[in-house]
Amino acid sequence: MGVPWHRSAGPGHDAAGAPVGRGLDEPARILRSAPAWLDAHIGGLYLISEDRQLLELALTLGASRQFTRPWQRVGMTAPVPVAEAVRSRRIVWVGGAEEMARNYPRVAVAMPYAFCLVAAPLVSGRTVYGSVFMLWPAAHPSELAPGERDRLDAFAARLAAVLADAAEAGRPARAGPRPGVAELGPVPPLDAMAARLPEGVCDLDLDGKLAAVTPTAAGLLGVPVGRLLGARPWAVLPWLRDPVYEYHYRAAVISGQPTSFVALRPPDRWLSFELFPDPSGLTVRIAPADAAGGEPPAGSRTKGVAHTRPGALYHLLHLAGALTEAVSVQDVVTMVAEQIVPAFGGRAVAVLMAEGGRLRIVGHRGYPPGLVDQFDGTALTESTPGVQASTNPVPAYFESRAELERLYPGREETQDGMAAWAYLPLVTSGRLIGTCVLAFAEPHHFDLEERAVLTSLGGLIAQALDRARLYDTKLGLAHGLQESLLPRALPDVPGLEVSARYLPATEGMDIGGDFYDLIRVGPDSVAVVIGDIQGHNVNAAALMGQVRTAVRAFAAADADPGTVLSRTNRLVADLDTSLLASCAYLLVDLVRREAWLADAGHPVPLLYGPDGRAAALEPLVGLVLNVDPDADYPQVHVDLPIGATLALYTDGLIETPGGDLDRALADLTATLARHGGAPLDRLADALVDRAGHGGHRTDDVALLLIRSVPR
């Protein structure tokens, strides 16, 4: 197959002599057994970073850095198999190119080759240490055989046990600044027989470099052997620089399948190349291809194929896809910090914008607390790298601290503990809106491809940031409107304890029509009201304000609950709106410890008694508001002895798409029974948490609790 393509540099170093992570000798030994144990030809070991925010590639097997570089550091939330295996703590199997395109489209576009892949979590006890991935040639069946899965489980368990032992001994394995190599051992050199073949023969290692070349091959290529050894063919031979030829090399390595192509060596000589892969590299057979008139031989023309460099397109697709999920400015900063910074080996990110003649820092991650914030408000007249980057649409790359300080000597802004920086202009619709700064903990070389990718990413970030700023502005206005319509604080009422919660829907503008109120209507009486306007938008919020104001006005007239709702219903009908509203109104007598309740199509309140039992009240429920202007609203009597707690809520607390409403109400009642004796704030949290409304909500949620206590 050729001369050795990886030379051992001893423990703790890779083939190039670069330091790798600690505690990896035994994991490397296990990883080297993968071809014999699992019959896989490429693999790697990921470890969770110390802050548990990233997966870091610690070891590779049969894969060069050009393949793994885009995935050297992966965010825990990234949509890639190795991260999903850690998140789910289960094996992730991808049985071919079609399945990869269906489940991981960003990876598939960046790696459009035929192969099967598995990612397995490394779990010992309750701790997950990382994941291991393996690639099989495209000829592998699309499903794992039971025996293969058993061997994979055992293989992952061996790795996890070694990592667990190291952690328990106080020497946890850690990834280094670049992945180490689990070497497969030396490969026999080309023998004399290969040199006598009429065709030319050469070896390419997994980095794409020529490891051995026969004199016949050098003669066909037209370059001396000495110039070819150690070089990549497409770098030393100008006529092979079309990316399609490098694509064939990558396809053979990743898929494990032979491939071939023809190429024209100027001025008129066609050569055929046959590539035969194995776990250590490629053997290439080169021969003249019969042709006339400078045309490729019939039937051997290189097929048109898509070709791309894995890193460039992956990063563009990855961030483009991630940013479609970003809503606010902080979402954008988070996406860049979690999905992009790790992939380029960065340590921190900051987003800067020029506003009102000053530099504003709208978000940052990875810097020590307070370090970046102290530069917020820097005048744009000052000469700092941040100011220059925020007023100049040209990217700036500083590969070392010395390079930065040559332009900005003695500036405090450069003393951020970092060693290299990329300042990416954020330009959208021809406007420079700011700069994204990627910072690196060590000196970093930005090659031409990386600079092009980062510049393109700057444009994607700018579009997302511009959209997010508009959303943040609208959201701020919506929240301001919402806060102005809800009571800032409920009044203190002797004889009653009160607690309330309001959670807007997370879809739309995060604003809705749910409302609650507590109204003093006399020295010994108080009105308690809760309502829900149809929809969760500005129109619903506006109508909510009108209804709440009307209820307050009618309550001040010392009307009974039925009359208050009847008058409010007529007013809503007169507003000529198509929106409907539900409402429950309770008039509490603080001396007699009793109340009268009227209900306009609203979910029935729940009562927790001093005896520890909870049950739904049974009011005579009337029509929702704005259905019949002449509707009546009967009222029922409710006893409120000391220790009794009444829960009033909107339907967002119990209704979920496709859920069983009766069961949800029963669950809410049971939760009230279990926690009814707790302090009201703790009880309110328990009721909201039971419904799982801490995150995604399709409807607003309002909850108002009142408890009868001694005056």
Summary of the structure (lengths in Angstrom):
residues: 711
radius of gyration: 34.2
end to end distance: 92.2
largest distance: 111.3
contacts: 2382
relative contact order: 0.07
helix: 35%
strand: 27%
